[in-house]
Amino acid sequence: MRYTRVSASPDGESRAEDIELEDARNEDGVAILMDSATTRVTTVSFAPDYHQDWHCSPVPTMCVVVTGEAVFTMSHGETRRVGPGAVVLTDDTTGKGHRTGAGGNGAVLLVVRLAT
């Protein structure tokens, strides 16, 4: 499984990187790729072409795109557009932050705040 991680670099800029999780299945054919405690799960619907202002994540947050196209813009200038099934971990809890929004058809995201 691959996901995108948005994190703050030492200079305070948010940057994105792709992370590949190892699929090490047990004898039953099951692999737990990620296991985190959560504090809140929210479903968010963004209007077409909506964009939030710059912000940092209050806690590491896992965003799963359910429908539409989500747009993540990092403070250093990179923009990532991701569609249904994409997973984005925003853990830039300090620094200049990022913007989150939607493409021309809007987007629905499942937002999972991870326990710290």
C-alpha atoms as one frame of an Amber mdcrd trajectory, in Angstrom:
protein
   0.000   0.000   0.000   1.218   3.463  -0.815   0.203   6.707   0.858   1.302
  10.320   0.756   2.813  11.902   3.867   2.690  15.676   4.344   5.208  16.732
   7.008   7.094  19.819   8.119  10.787  19.939   7.252  13.364  21.566   9.572
  12.933  24.890   7.719   9.206  24.907   8.575   8.012  24.186   5.027   5.459
  21.433   4.462   6.553  18.790   1.971   4.978  15.651   0.512   6.572  12.251
   0.104   5.257   8.874  -1.007   5.531   6.063   1.550   5.258   2.381   0.605
   4.124   0.012   3.366   5.496  -3.536   3.307   2.833  -6.161   2.686   4.144
  -8.932   4.968   1.201 -11.340   5.218   0.926 -13.999   7.878   0.136 -17.645
   7.164  -3.586 -16.779   6.945  -2.891 -14.249   4.171  -3.496 -11.166   6.337
  -1.169  -8.196   6.766  -1.802  -5.326   9.169  -0.298  -2.434   7.251  -1.071
   0.332   9.706  -2.429   0.228  13.254  -3.030   3.493  15.107  -5.284   4.609
  17.916  -7.706   7.363  16.907  -9.375  10.234  18.714 -11.953  11.281  16.134
 -13.360  10.181  12.775 -15.170  12.724  10.582 -16.631  12.639   7.085 -16.054
  15.959   5.301 -17.634  17.162   2.049 -15.859  19.933   0.110 -17.719  22.014
  -2.478 -16.293  22.105  -6.015 -13.070  24.146  -6.216 -13.108  24.813  -2.444
  -9.735  25.489  -0.764  -9.035  25.977   2.940  -6.619  28.647   4.086  -3.104
  27.651   5.196  -3.134  25.531   8.353  -1.170  22.920  10.274  -2.765  19.665
  11.326  -3.703  19.820  15.030  -2.594  16.178  15.359  -1.374  13.652  12.774
  -4.415  13.096  10.560  -5.178  10.383   8.005  -7.356  11.536   5.086  -8.985
   8.949   2.807 -10.594  10.251  -0.374 -14.020   8.654  -0.773 -15.274  10.490
  -3.870 -14.070  13.307  -6.097 -10.627  14.853  -6.162  -8.846  16.207  -3.073
  -6.133  18.831  -3.498  -3.250  19.201  -1.027  -0.870  22.151  -1.473   2.351
  22.219   0.525   3.906  25.485   1.709   6.997  24.948  -0.466   4.760  25.034
  -3.571   4.005  21.429  -4.535   0.366  20.485  -5.169  -0.926  16.912  -5.111
  -4.312  16.006  -6.604  -5.576  12.616  -5.435  -8.717  10.628  -6.178 -10.900
   7.952  -4.589  -9.001   5.460  -2.471  -5.984   7.721  -1.967  -4.628   7.992
   1.569  -2.845  11.138   2.766  -1.241  11.464   6.214  -0.913  15.101   7.266
   1.449  15.303  10.209   2.782  18.817   9.686   1.704  19.909  13.178   4.235
  22.765  13.143   5.643  25.094  10.502   3.859  26.927   7.696   1.295  24.199
   7.054  -0.623  23.193   3.960  -3.910  23.867   2.180  -6.600  21.257   1.621
  -9.343  21.524  -0.943 -11.261  19.917  -3.777 -11.186  19.764  -7.556 -13.963
  20.892  -9.872 -16.440  18.205  -8.810 -15.917  18.525  -5.058 -14.681  15.779
  -2.753 -15.728  13.665   0.203 -12.983  12.680   2.651 -12.931  10.373   5.644
 -10.747  12.255   8.149  -9.207  10.208  10.971  -7.361  12.041  13.738  -4.678
   9.819  15.195  -3.933   9.627  18.901  -0.560  11.100  19.849
